[in-house]
C-alpha cells in the first residue's frame, strides 16, 4: 500500500486556494474597471453646417454609453481665431432648451447660431467630460 505524502498534499491544497483567490481578485478588478468605464463612456459626434452667409447649425449627438452635460460651445476660423456667433436657438428632441443641458445616448442637440459665422471652420464643445471638436462643412 502506498503512503500519501502529507506534505505534498497540503502544498497542493494551498496552491489551489491561492489560484482560486487570485482568480477571484483578478475577476473583481476586471469587472470593476469594465463596469465603471462602460457606464461613464462619453462620446460625442459634433458636426456643423453653414447655412447662408451668417448662420451655422451645430448638431451634437451622444454616441457613447453615458450622459453628457453640454456646457457651452465656441466657433473658430481656420487660423484659430474665435468667431463671434450668438446662439439663437437650441433644441433637443424638438423641444427648445438652454445650455447647459444633459443629453443621453442617442439624443441629438441642435444649436442654431447667427452673426459673423461666415468664416467659422471648427467647433469646440465644452462638457463635463472635457472638450470635443468638430468641423463645419459648407
Protein Blocks (a to p, Z undefined) as FASTA:
>chain_A
ZZddfklmmmmmmmmmmmmmmmmmmmmmmmmmmmmmmmmmccdddddddehjlbccdddd
dfbfbdcddfbdcdddfkopacddddfbdceehiacdddddddehiacddddedjfllpm
bdcdddfkbccdddddZZ
